[in-house]
Amino acid sequence: MVDCQHLIHAESLDKWVADSVVANAVRLPVCPKCNSPIRKTLRYNSAINDHLKQVEKVKAKLRGEEDSKHKDKIIKEIREEANRQFLLTDDKDQPRFEEEQVKWLGDLVRRVTSAESALGVHQLKKCQQTLDSLYILMLVGKQTKPSKMTCSDKKVPSGVQARKMFTRMDLERSQLHELLVRSLMEADKVVLTDQQMKEMMQEVTRVQTFANLIKKIKEKEEKQIQLKPESIKVSVGFIS
């Protein structure tokens, strides 16, 4: 199996998975040798996906949610927020998102909200959070890279250079962007835990704060204003 690398006779495992799906209302089928959840083994994708959808229905029922009403409400919110984002303009009254980005994001939104995806309420809410975070990261990505410091600029030692910090931040932003997109593309196959979502959202907030800090440092460098010691300490904390 891909999940834990154990070798098990296919027909025996087929029966084990089938029995596990029937016996457990919430828990995923596990490897009979090590109890690792079976998520990535292609042979059981269909069974696992059907089981996860059933899990979402059970959880929704326990939370007192009515799937059809809640799903329609969340889908409407996702689509309305996407349209709002696409209409946003910058200080020069130019669209924040380029035409190609709007088309790509629109396709992603349609994928998540389509009937074919058949996502449960809880999973749709996670996709809603993920899309909101993706908009933030894409806007952060439009921030321009600070100019390289000149010799005269270096006479104003700050201990931190905006250009170097930007390179670090942009790498983190790019990696996180890829993670968010992958989670949306695989939303009908892989369900992230609440803890995984929390950690991912914390990283988005961190990158956004990092980008705002770089913007402030860039402004001070351009005006050759020395950073205060406490500002240097905060900046070093982001790159250490």
C-alpha positions as CSV (number, residue, x, y, z in Angstrom):
1,M,0.0,0.0,0.0
2,V,1.1,3.5,-0.8
3,D,0.1,4.8,2.6
4,C,2.4,2.6,4.7
5,Q,4.3,0.4,2.2
6,H,3.0,-2.9,3.7
7,L,2.4,-5.7,1.3
8,I,-1.0,-7.4,1.7
9,H,-2.9,-9.8,-0.6
10,A,-5.2,-7.7,-2.8
11,E,-8.3,-9.8,-2.3
12,S,-7.9,-10.0,1.5
13,L,-7.4,-6.2,1.6
14,D,-10.5,-5.6,-0.6
15,K,-12.6,-7.5,1.9
16,W,-10.9,-5.7,4.9
17,V,-11.6,-2.3,3.4
18,A,-15.2,-3.1,2.4
19,D,-15.9,-4.4,5.9
20,S,-14.2,-1.4,7.5
21,V,-16.3,1.1,5.5
22,V,-19.5,-0.7,6.6
23,A,-18.5,-1.0,10.2
24,N,-17.1,2.5,10.8
25,A,-19.4,5.5,10.4
26,V,-16.6,8.1,10.7
27,R,-13.2,6.5,10.9
28,L,-11.3,5.8,7.6
29,P,-10.3,2.2,6.8
30,V,-6.8,1.4,8.1
31,C,-4.0,-1.0,7.3
32,P,-4.6,-4.2,9.2
33,K,-0.9,-4.4,10.1
34,C,-0.1,-0.9,11.4
35,N,-3.4,1.0,11.6
36,S,-2.3,3.7,9.2
37,P,-5.3,5.4,7.5
38,I,-5.8,4.3,3.9
39,R,-5.9,7.6,1.9
40,K,-3.5,7.4,-1.1
41,T,-3.8,3.8,-2.3
42,L,-5.4,4.3,-5.8
43,R,-7.1,0.9,-5.7
44,Y,-9.5,2.2,-3.0
45,N,-9.9,5.8,-4.1
46,S,-13.6,5.3,-5.0
47,A,-14.4,3.6,-1.7
48,I,-12.5,6.2,0.4
49,N,-14.1,9.2,-1.4
50,D,-17.6,7.7,-0.9
51,H,-16.7,7.1,2.7
52,L,-15.4,10.7,3.3
53,K,-18.6,12.0,1.8
54,Q,-20.6,9.9,4.2
55,V,-18.4,11.2,7.1
56,E,-19.2,14.8,6.1
57,K,-22.9,13.9,6.2
58,V,-22.6,12.4,9.6
59,K,-20.7,15.4,10.9
60,A,-23.2,17.8,9.4
61,K,-26.0,16.0,11.0
62,L,-24.3,16.1,14.4
63,R,-23.8,19.9,14.0
64,G,-27.4,20.3,13.2
65,E,-26.7,21.4,9.6
66,E,-29.0,20.8,6.7
67,D,-26.7,20.0,3.7
68,S,-28.7,21.5,0.9
69,K,-29.4,24.9,2.5
70,H,-26.0,25.3,4.0
71,K,-24.2,24.2,0.9
72,D,-26.2,26.6,-1.3
73,K,-25.4,29.4,1.1
74,I,-21.6,28.7,1.2
75,I,-21.4,28.2,-2.6
76,K,-23.2,31.6,-3.1
77,E,-20.7,33.3,-0.7
78,I,-17.7,31.7,-2.5
79,R,-18.9,32.9,-5.9
80,E,-19.9,36.4,-4.7
81,E,-16.5,36.9,-3.0
82,A,-14.7,35.8,-6.2
83,N,-16.6,38.3,-8.2
84,R,-15.8,41.0,-5.6
85,Q,-12.1,40.2,-5.7
86,F,-12.1,40.3,-9.5
87,L,-13.5,43.9,-9.5
88,L,-11.0,45.3,-7.0
89,T,-8.6,48.0,-8.3
90,D,-5.3,49.4,-7.0
91,D,-4.3,53.0,-6.2
92,K,-4.0,53.7,-9.9
93,D,-7.5,52.4,-10.6
94,Q,-6.1,49.3,-12.4
95,P,-7.6,45.8,-11.8
96,R,-5.7,44.0,-9.0
97,F,-5.9,40.7,-10.8
98,E,-4.8,40.3,-14.4
99,E,-7.2,38.9,-17.0
100,E,-5.4,35.5,-17.0
101,Q,-5.5,35.3,-13.2
102,V,-9.2,36.1,-13.2
103,K,-9.8,33.2,-15.7
104,W,-7.7,30.8,-13.7
105,L,-9.3,31.7,-10.4
106,G,-12.7,31.5,-12.0
107,D,-12.0,28.0,-13.1
108,L,-10.8,27.1,-9.7
109,V,-13.9,28.5,-8.0
110,R,-16.1,26.6,-10.5
111,R,-14.2,23.4,-9.8
112,V,-14.8,23.7,-6.0
113,T,-18.5,24.7,-6.3
114,S,-19.5,22.3,-9.1
115,A,-22.1,19.6,-8.5
116,E,-19.5,17.1,-9.8
117,S,-17.2,17.8,-6.8
118,A,-20.1,17.0,-4.4
119,L,-18.2,18.5,-1.5
120,G,-19.8,18.4,2.0
121,V,-20.6,21.5,4.0
122,H,-17.5,21.3,6.2
123,Q,-15.2,20.7,3.2
124,L,-16.8,23.7,1.3
125,K,-16.1,25.9,4.3
126,K,-12.5,24.9,4.2
127,C,-12.3,25.6,0.5
128,Q,-13.9,29.0,1.2
129,Q,-11.1,29.8,3.7
130,T,-8.5,28.5,1.4
131,L,-9.7,30.7,-1.5
132,D,-9.7,33.8,0.7
133,S,-6.1,33.0,1.7
134,L,-5.2,32.5,-2.0
135,Y,-6.5,35.9,-2.9
136,I,-4.3,37.4,-0.2
137,L,-1.2,35.6,-1.3
138,M,-1.7,36.5,-5.0
139,L,-2.0,40.2,-4.0
140,V,1.2,39.9,-1.9
141,G,2.8,38.4,-5.0
142,K,2.2,41.7,-6.9
143,Q,4.5,43.5,-4.4
144,T,7.6,44.7,-6.3
145,K,11.1,43.6,-5.3
146,P,13.0,46.4,-3.5
147,S,16.0,47.9,-5.3
148,K,19.5,46.8,-4.5
149,M,21.1,49.0,-1.9
150,T,23.8,51.4,-3.2
151,C,27.1,52.1,-1.4
152,S,25.7,55.3,0.0
153,D,22.7,53.5,1.3
154,K,24.9,51.1,3.2
155,K,26.1,53.9,5.3
156,V,22.8,53.7,7.0
157,P,23.2,50.3,8.7
158,S,20.0,48.7,9.7
159,G,21.0,45.0,10.1
160,V,18.3,44.1,7.7
161,Q,17.9,44.7,4.0
162,A,14.4,44.8,2.3
163,R,15.7,43.1,-0.9
164,K,17.1,40.1,0.9
165,M,14.0,39.8,3.1
166,F,11.8,40.0,0.0
167,T,13.6,37.1,-1.6
168,R,13.0,35.0,1.5
169,M,9.3,36.1,1.8
170,D,8.6,35.5,-1.9
171,L,9.9,31.9,-1.7
172,E,7.7,31.2,1.3
173,R,4.7,32.8,-0.5
174,S,5.3,30.7,-3.6
175,Q,5.5,27.5,-1.6
176,L,2.4,28.3,0.4
177,H,0.6,29.3,-2.8
178,E,1.3,25.9,-4.3
179,L,0.1,24.2,-1.2
180,L,-3.2,26.1,-1.2
181,V,-3.8,25.4,-4.9
182,R,-3.1,21.7,-4.4
183,S,-5.5,21.5,-1.5
184,L,-8.3,23.0,-3.6
185,M,-7.6,20.8,-6.7
186,E,-7.7,17.7,-4.5
187,A,-10.6,18.9,-2.3
188,D,-12.8,16.0,-3.6
189,K,-10.1,13.5,-2.7
190,V,-8.2,14.7,0.3
191,V,-9.8,16.2,3.4
192,L,-7.5,18.4,5.5
193,T,-7.9,18.1,9.3
194,D,-8.9,21.2,11.3
195,Q,-5.4,21.4,12.7
196,Q,-3.8,21.3,9.2
197,M,-6.2,24.1,8.2
198,K,-5.3,26.2,11.2
199,E,-1.6,25.8,10.6
200,M,-2.0,26.7,6.9
201,M,-4.0,29.9,7.8
202,Q,-1.4,30.9,10.3
203,E,1.3,30.7,7.7
204,V,-0.8,32.9,5.3
205,T,-1.1,35.5,8.1
206,R,2.7,35.3,8.7
207,V,3.6,35.8,5.0
208,Q,1.1,38.7,4.8
209,T,2.7,40.3,7.9
210,F,6.2,39.6,6.5
211,A,5.3,41.4,3.3
212,N,3.9,44.5,5.1
213,L,7.1,44.6,7.2
214,I,9.3,44.6,4.1
215,K,7.2,47.4,2.6
216,K,7.9,49.5,5.7
217,I,11.6,48.7,5.6
218,K,11.8,49.5,1.9
219,E,10.2,53.0,2.6
220,K,12.8,53.7,5.3
221,E,15.7,52.5,3.1
222,E,14.5,54.9,0.3
223,K,14.5,57.8,2.8
224,Q,17.7,56.5,4.4
225,I,16.0,56.4,7.8
226,Q,17.7,54.2,10.4
227,L,15.5,51.4,11.8
228,K,14.9,51.3,15.5
229,P,16.5,48.4,17.5
230,E,13.1,46.9,18.2
231,S,12.2,47.0,14.5
232,I,15.5,45.2,13.7
233,K,14.7,42.5,16.3
234,V,11.3,41.9,14.7
235,S,12.8,41.8,11.2
236,V,15.5,39.3,12.2
237,G,12.9,37.1,13.8
238,F,11.2,36.7,10.4
239,I,14.4,35.5,8.6
240,S,16.0,33.5,11.3
